[in-house]
Amino acid sequence: MQFVDTHAHLDEDAFSEDIGEVIARAIESGVISMVAVATTASSSRATIEIAARVPNVFASVGIHPNYAAQAKPGDWELIEELAASPKVVAIGETGLDRYWDHTPFEIQLDYFRRQIELARTRSLPFIVHCREAEPDVVAVLREAAGTEALKGVLHSFCGSEATLDVALEVGLHISFAGMLTFKKNEPLRQLSKKIPLDRLLVETDSPYLAPLPHRGKRNEPSFVRHTADSLAEAHGKSLEEMAAITTANAKRLFGLPE
């Protein structure tokens, strides 16, 4: 079986001591590709550096909504420049967050719109973070889509059916992380059944929110199979079938090599 972890923060301090071992475990468990997702300009440099060293790792570049207020002069121009780097396969993560009060909302909106446009300019998908901001995210997605389908992913999905409907309507893929495996999240597993098979992705969002049976531990890309297994069960598929489906979808969306 082959898996793609479409969202892992491999540049986080949690991996600073053993990133090589973490990646090796992922490859041994069948993870053929990992997308190292950035949150700041410096994080974007770091994800590109990891991708340059490791054939199985690809990078995103972008500014997370919670860090947009900390962006320094020149950071946005650097993101635009880095977006042209050879192993960059996505823009983000971007989006909106009303849970944390780190960035004024108007600044979040500005960076969200900028990154959607940069993704469109570079013909890359964009990665959407949404926390307690579903109506706002939906409004921006509708505005950006117009009459044209968007190319991107709503990551670590745990939202409402109404938000899911709009995301699918505008063309986005939907990615599930470890929260899908939690016992209390049966409604989320039921909602996942509504998603067409060709729009499904899996991720870890490492090092956060490890799936069962590793809940409470540091998350890492090798754990992505547990989320794929939970998604397979919800859809009445075998793990082998869901691995093949989500891996094909990831390769197509992110332009990953065969």
C-alpha positions as CSV (number, residue, x, y, z in Angstrom):
1,M,0.0,0.0,0.0
2,Q,1.1,3.5,-0.7
3,F,0.0,6.7,1.1
4,V,0.6,10.4,0.7
5,D,0.6,12.6,3.9
6,T,-0.7,15.8,2.3
7,H,-0.1,18.0,5.4
8,A,2.8,17.7,7.8
9,H,4.7,20.5,9.6
10,L,8.1,18.8,9.3
11,D,10.0,22.0,10.1
12,E,8.5,22.2,13.6
13,D,10.8,22.1,16.6
14,A,9.1,18.8,17.6
15,F,11.0,17.1,14.8
16,S,14.3,19.0,15.1
17,E,16.1,16.1,16.9
18,D,15.0,13.2,14.7
19,I,13.5,14.3,11.4
20,G,15.6,11.7,9.5
21,E,14.2,8.9,11.6
22,V,10.6,10.3,11.3
23,I,10.9,10.4,7.5
24,A,12.4,6.9,7.4
25,R,9.6,5.5,9.5
26,A,7.1,7.1,7.2
27,I,8.7,5.6,4.1
28,E,8.9,2.1,5.8
29,S,5.1,2.3,6.5
30,G,4.3,3.0,2.9
31,V,4.2,6.8,2.8
32,I,5.7,7.6,-0.6
33,S,5.3,11.4,-0.4
34,M,4.9,14.0,2.2
35,V,3.9,17.7,1.7
36,A,5.8,19.8,4.3
37,V,3.5,22.7,4.9
38,A,4.7,26.2,5.8
39,T,3.3,28.8,8.2
40,T,5.6,31.8,7.8
41,A,8.3,33.1,5.4
42,S,11.1,31.5,7.4
43,S,9.0,28.3,7.6
44,S,8.7,28.4,3.9
45,R,12.4,28.5,3.5
46,A,12.7,25.5,5.9
47,T,10.1,23.4,4.0
48,I,12.0,24.0,0.8
49,E,15.3,23.0,2.4
50,I,13.8,19.7,3.7
51,A,12.3,19.0,0.3
52,A,15.6,19.6,-1.4
53,R,17.3,17.0,0.9
54,V,14.6,14.3,0.8
55,P,13.2,12.9,-2.5
56,N,9.9,11.9,-0.8
57,V,9.2,15.4,0.6
58,F,7.6,18.3,-1.3
59,A,6.9,21.8,0.0
60,S,4.3,24.4,0.4
61,V,5.0,28.1,0.9
62,G,2.8,30.6,2.6
63,I,1.7,32.5,5.7
64,H,-0.7,31.0,8.2
65,P,-3.5,33.4,9.3
66,N,-2.3,33.2,12.9
67,Y,1.2,34.5,11.9
68,A,0.1,37.1,9.3
69,A,0.3,40.0,11.7
70,Q,4.0,39.1,12.4
71,A,5.0,39.2,8.7
72,K,7.9,41.6,8.2
73,P,8.4,43.9,5.2
74,G,9.6,41.8,2.4
75,D,8.1,38.5,3.7
76,W,5.3,38.5,1.1
77,E,7.7,39.2,-1.7
78,L,9.8,36.3,-0.5
79,I,6.8,34.0,-0.6
80,E,6.1,35.0,-4.2
81,E,9.7,34.3,-5.0
82,L,9.8,31.0,-3.2
83,A,6.6,29.8,-4.9
84,A,8.7,29.3,-8.1
85,S,11.1,26.8,-6.4
86,P,11.3,23.4,-8.0
87,K,9.7,21.2,-5.3
88,V,6.9,23.7,-4.2
89,V,3.6,22.0,-4.9
90,A,1.2,24.2,-3.0
91,I,0.5,27.7,-1.5
92,G,-0.3,27.9,2.2
93,E,-1.3,27.1,4.6
94,T,-3.6,30.1,4.4
95,G,-7.2,30.7,5.5
96,L,-9.0,32.2,8.5
97,D,-9.0,31.7,12.3
98,R,-11.4,33.2,14.8
99,Y,-10.4,30.9,17.6
100,W,-7.0,32.5,18.3
101,D,-6.8,36.2,18.5
102,H,-3.3,36.6,17.1
103,T,-4.0,38.5,13.8
104,P,-6.6,41.2,13.2
105,F,-9.3,39.7,10.9
106,E,-8.8,42.2,8.1
107,I,-5.1,41.2,7.8
108,Q,-6.1,37.5,7.7
109,L,-8.6,38.2,4.9
110,D,-5.9,40.1,3.0
111,Y,-3.4,37.3,3.2
112,F,-6.0,34.7,2.4
113,R,-7.0,36.5,-0.8
114,R,-3.4,37.1,-1.8
115,Q,-2.5,33.5,-1.4
116,I,-5.5,32.3,-3.4
117,E,-4.4,34.6,-6.2
118,L,-0.8,33.6,-6.0
119,A,-1.9,29.9,-6.3
120,R,-3.9,30.8,-9.3
121,T,-1.0,32.7,-10.9
122,R,1.4,29.8,-10.3
123,S,-1.2,27.1,-11.2
124,L,-0.8,25.5,-7.8
125,P,-3.4,24.3,-5.3
126,F,-3.8,26.3,-2.1
127,I,-4.2,24.8,1.4
128,V,-7.0,26.2,3.6
129,H,-7.0,26.4,7.4
130,C,-10.4,27.1,8.9
131,R,-11.0,27.4,12.7
132,E,-14.3,28.8,14.0
133,A,-14.5,30.9,10.8
134,E,-16.6,28.8,8.4
135,P,-19.0,31.5,7.2
136,D,-16.0,33.8,6.5
137,V,-14.0,31.1,4.7
138,V,-17.1,30.2,2.6
139,A,-17.6,33.8,1.6
140,V,-14.0,34.2,0.4
141,L,-14.1,30.9,-1.5
142,R,-17.3,31.9,-3.3
143,E,-15.8,35.3,-4.1
144,A,-12.6,33.7,-5.4
145,A,-14.4,31.0,-7.4
146,G,-16.8,33.2,-9.4
147,T,-17.6,30.9,-12.4
148,E,-14.3,29.0,-12.2
149,A,-13.5,26.0,-10.1
150,L,-10.8,26.4,-7.5
151,K,-7.8,24.2,-7.1
152,G,-7.1,23.5,-3.4
153,V,-7.8,21.6,-0.3
154,L,-9.8,22.3,2.9
155,H,-7.3,20.6,5.3
156,S,-8.0,18.8,8.5
157,F,-11.7,19.0,7.9
158,C,-14.0,18.9,10.9
159,G,-16.7,21.4,9.8
160,S,-20.3,21.5,9.0
161,E,-22.3,20.0,6.1
162,A,-23.0,23.5,4.8
163,T,-19.3,24.3,4.6
164,L,-18.6,21.0,3.0
165,D,-21.2,21.6,0.4
166,V,-19.7,24.9,-0.6
167,A,-16.2,23.6,-0.6
168,L,-17.2,20.8,-3.0
169,E,-19.2,23.2,-5.1
170,V,-16.2,25.4,-5.8
171,G,-14.0,22.5,-6.6
172,L,-11.9,21.9,-3.4
173,H,-10.6,18.6,-2.2
174,I,-11.3,17.6,1.4
175,S,-8.5,16.3,3.6
176,F,-9.0,14.4,6.9
177,A,-6.5,14.2,9.8
178,G,-6.3,12.2,13.0
179,M,-9.5,13.7,14.5
180,L,-11.5,11.5,12.1
181,T,-10.4,8.5,14.2
182,F,-11.6,9.9,17.6
183,K,-14.5,7.9,19.1
184,K,-16.6,11.1,19.6
185,N,-16.4,12.0,15.9
186,E,-18.9,9.5,14.5
187,P,-20.9,12.4,12.9
188,L,-17.7,13.5,11.1
189,R,-17.2,10.0,9.8
190,Q,-20.8,9.9,8.6
191,L,-20.3,13.3,6.9
192,S,-17.2,12.1,5.1
193,K,-19.4,9.6,3.2
194,K,-20.9,12.5,1.3
195,I,-17.6,13.4,-0.3
196,P,-17.0,12.0,-3.8
197,L,-14.1,9.5,-3.8
198,D,-12.1,11.6,-6.2
199,R,-12.0,14.6,-3.7
200,L,-10.7,12.7,-0.7
201,L,-7.3,13.2,0.9
202,V,-5.6,12.1,4.1
203,E,-3.0,13.9,6.2
204,T,-1.5,13.9,9.7
205,D,-1.1,17.7,10.4
206,S,2.0,16.5,12.3
207,P,3.1,17.0,15.0
208,Y,-0.4,17.8,16.2
209,L,-3.5,15.6,16.9
210,A,-2.2,12.1,16.5
211,P,-4.9,9.6,15.5
212,L,-6.0,6.6,17.5
213,P,-4.2,4.4,18.7
214,H,-1.5,7.1,19.1
215,R,-3.6,9.9,20.6
216,G,-1.7,12.0,23.0
217,K,1.7,11.3,21.4
218,R,3.6,13.4,18.9
219,N,2.0,12.9,15.6
220,E,4.2,11.9,12.5
221,P,3.6,11.0,8.9
222,S,3.8,7.2,9.4
223,F,0.5,7.5,11.4
224,V,-1.5,8.6,8.3
225,R,-2.6,5.0,7.6
226,H,-4.8,5.1,10.7
227,T,-6.8,8.1,9.3
228,A,-7.0,6.3,5.9
229,D,-8.3,3.2,7.6
230,S,-11.0,5.2,9.4
231,L,-12.0,6.9,6.1
232,A,-12.0,3.5,4.4
233,E,-14.4,2.0,7.0
234,A,-16.7,5.0,6.7
235,H,-16.9,4.6,2.9
236,G,-17.2,0.8,3.0
237,K,-13.8,0.3,1.4
238,S,-10.7,-1.7,2.3
239,L,-7.7,0.1,3.5
240,E,-5.9,-0.9,0.3
241,E,-8.7,0.7,-1.8
242,M,-8.7,3.9,0.2
243,A,-4.9,4.1,0.1
244,A,-5.0,3.8,-3.7
245,I,-7.9,6.4,-4.0
246,T,-6.3,9.1,-1.8
247,T,-2.8,8.6,-3.2
248,A,-4.1,9.0,-6.7
249,N,-6.0,12.1,-5.7
250,A,-2.9,13.6,-4.0
251,K,-0.7,12.9,-7.0
252,R,-3.2,14.6,-9.3
253,L,-3.9,17.7,-7.1
254,F,-0.3,18.4,-6.1
255,G,1.3,17.2,-9.3
256,L,3.4,14.6,-7.5
257,P,5.6,12.2,-9.5
258,E,4.5,8.7,-10.2
